[in-house]
Amino acid sequence: MPSSASRPPSSSDYDVLVFRGVRAIDPLSNLDAIVDVVVEGKVIKRVGPNAAVSLAGLADLGGPGGQRVFDVPHAPRALLLPGLFDLHTHLREPGQEYKEDLESGLGAAAAGGFTDVCAMPNTRPVNDNRAITEMLSYKSRALGGTRLHPIAAITVGQKGEVLTEMADLKAGGAIAVSDDGYCVTRSDVMRRALEYASTFDLPVIQHCEDHALTAGAQMHEGAMSTKLGLRGWPRVAEDIIVARDVILAEYTRAKYHVAHISTLGAVRILREAKSRGVPVTAEVTPHHLLLTDALLLGYNTACKVNPPLREKGDLEALYEALADGTIDCVATDHAPHSSLEKDCDLTDASPGMIGLELCVPLMLGLVHKGIVPLQRLVHALTAAPAKIAGLPPSRIKEGAEANLTLVDPSAEWTVTADRLRSKSKNTPFLGQNVTGMVVMTIVSGVVAFDASAKLGYEQSRQARPK
């Protein structure tokens, strides 16, 4: 293997990044224009129609001796976005590293355009104490690249009974609390959780499922489950919990967030609550926007997810709610499983599918169809989830830290297992052709993922010293 001194330079080695003639979109700045963007070190230095100086003059940007320059030439098809933010992932460390670990999960996140991801606490052991939270924070920082923000458990062991020490968890780096995978079904526990979390300004993220109504369920309750002879999961199992929690959130004035919303009824409840100023938010996954329970007809375990895929009417309600802002953000619910958990009978299969590397092309498909406006989608993948997490959003403006995602919305490719960086390949989209590709992901000025050379974007040069 060549030493760092002899190997060819890569884009992560460069001091200056220049993006020429890209369509930059930053909803918070009302920016949607063809501009040049110049990044020096960790900071965006210039944004504007003629912001990129000539290559001969790039030495002026960073002091004597010239600078190592990575130049993306004029590419009108490219979109430059604030770094994407995923509020809901499962990275499986600690305890199930054979499915995914921090290194592979964060690598997949970078390849998907995400500069920030939040990891749910259903690890083994559960992230219900400060030691695990701090371990995740420390190890992810040591790895570099995409930044990890731990979400800790609401209750000890995710058992829905005893609250965790939320003060300690926040001090250890937790940005929210959730028992994701398990619903906090006891109203008294949920009320105390909301009150306790609000003391530390932590959002409470709820997996909305009345377990008494879903025991033994394998898929959505409807015509398809009847046809397959499988126990169904009724919509009301989600709706009941959302309705109860909205009442509790209004009573406590705490920050409440609905994870992976999937039903028409839940959307109606959420819309009504927001109209009255109740502090509730929600996310939707790409697979709940794109797939229906009809795909289970072949007992396809790749399509077994939690909550289950619903019907066309639910998808249409989710489209409208995402477009009008009732649903605040898009989250992948990236859930890696190995073949041990998926290559089996449907009743034995674990629910979930991977999503980090497929989110951008799948969601751009909705844009191409006119279902969701591009600017609204960008907001739902950037500023909106960051706000829910209580973290500063990435921006495209002079003086901002350079957290950016470069996307080619017209690049066509086929989803194959060998193209995915995740350890697990459990997705029903294998073999499908998609349009839209992440070209580059930049975290704090450092290129964490780079596919620009493959797409003909790359042009790197050494600026001459004066």
HELIX and SHEET records of a PDB file:
HELIX    1   1 SER A   11  ASP A   13  5                                   3    
HELIX    2   2 PRO A   27  SER A   29  5                                   3    
HELIX    3   3 LEU A   55  LEU A   61  5                                   7    
HELIX    4   4 LEU A  102  ALA A  111  1                                  10    
HELIX    5   5 ARG A  130  LEU A  143  1                                  14    
HELIX    6   6 VAL A  156  GLN A  158  5                                   3    
HELIX    7   7 MET A  166  ALA A  171  1                                   6    
HELIX    8   8 SER A  187  THR A  199  1                                  13    
HELIX    9   9 HIS A  211  THR A  214  1                                   4    
HELIX   10  10 ALA A  223  LEU A  228  1                                   6    
HELIX   11  11 VAL A  236  THR A  252  1                                  17    
HELIX   12  12 LEU A  264  SER A  275  1                                  12    
HELIX   13  13 PRO A  286  LEU A  290  1                                   5    
HELIX   14  14 ASP A  293  GLY A  298  5                                   6    
HELIX   15  15 THR A  301  CYS A  303  5                                   3    
HELIX   16  16 LYS A  312  ASP A  324  1                                  13    
HELIX   17  17 SER A  339  LYS A  342  1                                   4    
HELIX   18  18 CYS A  359  HIS A  368  1                                  10    
HELIX   19  19 LEU A  374  LEU A  381  1                                   8    
HELIX   20  20 ALA A  383  ALA A  389  1                                   7    
HELIX   21  21 ALA A  417  ARG A  419  5                                   3    
SHEET    1   A 5 VAL A  43  GLY A  48  0                                        
SHEET    2   A 5 LEU A  31  GLU A  40 -1                                        
SHEET    3   A 5 VAL A  16  ASP A  26 -1                                        
SHEET    4   A 5 ARG A  68  VAL A  72  1                                        
SHEET    5   A 5 GLN A 459  GLN A 462 -1                                        
SHEET    1   B 7 VAL A  43  GLY A  48  0                                        
SHEET    2   B 7 LEU A  31  GLU A  40 -1                                        
SHEET    3   B 7 VAL A  16  ASP A  26 -1                                        
SHEET    4   B 7 LEU A  79  PRO A  82  1                                        
SHEET    5   B 7 LEU A 404  THR A 414 -1                                        
SHEET    6   B 7 ASN A 433  VAL A 443 -1                                        
SHEET    7   B 7 VAL A 446  ASP A 450 -1                                        
SHEET    1   C 8 LEU A  84  THR A  89  0                                        
SHEET    2   C 8 PHE A 114  ALA A 119  1                                        
SHEET    3   C 8 ARG A 147  ALA A 152  1                                        
SHEET    4   C 8 ALA A 176  SER A 178  1                                        
SHEET    5   C 8 VAL A 204  GLN A 206  1                                        
SHEET    6   C 8 TYR A 256  VAL A 258  1                                        
SHEET    7   C 8 VAL A 280  VAL A 284  1                                        
SHEET    8   C 8 CYS A 329  VAL A 330  1                                        
SHEET    1   D 2 MET A 219  HIS A 220  0                                        
SHEET    2   D 2 GLY A 232  TRP A 233  1                                        
END                                                                             
